[in-house]
Amino acid sequence: MARMNEVSQETNEMREKRISQSLPARVVVVGGGLAGLCTAIEAANCGAQVILLEKSDKLGGNSAKATSGINGWGTRPQATAGIIDGDKFFERDTFLSGVGGTCDEGYDEGLVRMLSVRSKDAIKWLSNFGIPLTILSQLGGHSRKRCHRAPDKADGTPVPIGFTIMRTLEQYVRTHLSKQVCVMTESSVVSLIQSKKQLNDGSERIRVLGLVFRPPGATEDVQLYADAVVLCTGGFSNDNTPTSLMREFAPHLFGRPTTNGPFATGDGVKMARAIGAQLVDMDKVQLHPTGFIDPKNPSSQTKYLGPEALRGSGGVLINTRGERFVNELDLRSVVSNAINQQGFVYPGSNGCCAAYCVLNEAAAKLFGPNALQFYWKTLGLFT
């Protein structure tokens, strides 16, 4: 197995020598969203043989649905646009957004620091695959323009950034890394294989040895052993099972519509918890302010996300009296609460509070006329 050194302490020559002198590790990645594909690529680049398991019939997850972009400071697009940003601004905005969480209480300040100082590297990493993250927006909860997304194509066709990132990385894995990364879809992981060792202080040390999963078309589960198992299974907002994590940790939001796919059922969290992993911030489920209500099916539990970029481009929220009632770029929690306080329940929606998002010509142009056409003409979400 190739052991990694601290990135800042390892030169390219040191890295290549370390990997060449090590036996390839077997790494199993559970989940085929952005986290899963990034993990698979980085593990393969470190010399590992990777098996990526995805329970759906295709890769992408909720990552493929993302439309607004990825946040980062110190990037080339920011420098080109003359935007003054830095770690103190990014971290301040993050702490303000994380009120009540472990980072807010001082337990995990290092995580916020890591998110901030590595944000530029994340955007550069994606850009190296040819993903053009050159369009900047200032979206909710941020004090600077730092959300990066792709420009429209030359013919005006919008480029959905989440789908574009996922398609690009998947193609890279299936072509350039086909000998190192085995991708298996329709493969549901059932449990983790573990070993336990009693320590002198009376505590137990648990080590994950692999997992049990059901291959596509199989009638029996299979054990798969590995040097490392990485859980990239996403969230749980569509967990309506008898063991629902939503019902347990966020009962006030249980039953509300979600923009998450049917795969977001918290499988990885449950498996880790079953072998003794401690959970944090499980009650911190975000209620996104804007999801489109389909007039053809207003009671649907799954909504199309109303992208943050709608408001970041200048869209304003108004109530049934035609009044603007909130700063649309405030924290998502603030905007969501403000919509609920207006008290307008959309007819036939099973109690969904609603508001109207209005864009003038300049805002529509900034968001992208073709993107609006997609929601309007293709999906029929508004008239």
Summary of the structure (lengths in Angstrom):
residues: 383
radius of gyration: 22.3
end to end distance: 57.7
largest distance: 70.1
contacts: 1123
relative contact order: 0.13
helix: 33%
strand: 17%
